[in-house]
Amino acid sequence: MTEYELVDALNSTMSLLLSTLVAYVSFVSAYLIVAYMAGRDLSKQQTTIVTVLFIFGAGLTIFALWGLSTRVAVTVRALYAANPDYPVAFGTGYREALVICCSMGLIASLQFMRKIRQGHKD
């Protein structure tokens, strides 16, 4: 691939990565709003349905974020191989940090719903 094609692929992948991150934030926000507004009033079946859909949606976006961030890393390596002087600052460990933060957000959201369902105010 030419340098131009690699830069274009990198930009496209980063755009998709950010869109996927927005989808994750939307899943978490929607779940937290439902938990706060209607958590106590939901039946056990309704809570189960909402929670399963949340885990599926947020989990799927976390896996997508991992895959897209891996694709970004591969593209950056190819870009460096094509032009070692190209000014791209992209460190290591970002994929793990991204997935860990998103996973912690998922777990914290589930904990929030559990606390709301139990009637805790703390």
Secondary structure in CASP SS format (residue, H / E / C, confidence):
PFRMAT SS
TARGET T0000
AUTHOR 0000-0000-0000
METHOD secondary structure of the structure
MODEL  1
M C 1.00
T C 1.00
E H 1.00
Y H 1.00
E H 1.00
L H 1.00
V H 1.00
D H 1.00
A H 1.00
L H 1.00
N H 1.00
S H 1.00
T H 1.00
M H 1.00
S H 1.00
L H 1.00
L H 1.00
L H 1.00
S H 1.00
T H 1.00
L H 1.00
V H 1.00
A H 1.00
Y H 1.00
V H 1.00
S H 1.00
F H 1.00
V H 1.00
S H 1.00
A H 1.00
Y H 1.00
L H 1.00
I H 1.00
V H 1.00
A H 1.00
Y H 1.00
M H 1.00
A H 1.00
G C 1.00
R C 1.00
D C 1.00
L C 1.00
S C 1.00
K H 1.00
Q H 1.00
Q H 1.00
T H 1.00
T H 1.00
I H 1.00
V H 1.00
T H 1.00
V H 1.00
L H 1.00
F H 1.00
I H 1.00
F H 1.00
G H 1.00
A H 1.00
G H 1.00
L H 1.00
T H 1.00
I H 1.00
F H 1.00
A H 1.00
L H 1.00
W H 1.00
G H 1.00
L H 1.00
S H 1.00
T H 1.00
R H 1.00
V H 1.00
A H 1.00
V H 1.00
T H 1.00
V H 1.00
R H 1.00
A H 1.00
L H 1.00
Y H 1.00
A H 1.00
A H 1.00
N C 1.00
P C 1.00
D C 1.00
Y C 1.00
P C 1.00
V C 1.00
A C 1.00
F C 1.00
G C 1.00
T C 1.00
G C 1.00
Y H 1.00
R H 1.00
E H 1.00
A H 1.00
L H 1.00
V H 1.00
I H 1.00
C H 1.00
C H 1.00
S H 1.00
M H 1.00
G H 1.00
L H 1.00
I H 1.00
A H 1.00
S H 1.00
L H 1.00
Q H 1.00
F H 1.00
M H 1.00
R H 1.00
K H 1.00
I H 1.00
R H 1.00
Q H 1.00
G C 1.00
H C 1.00
K C 1.00
D C 1.00
END
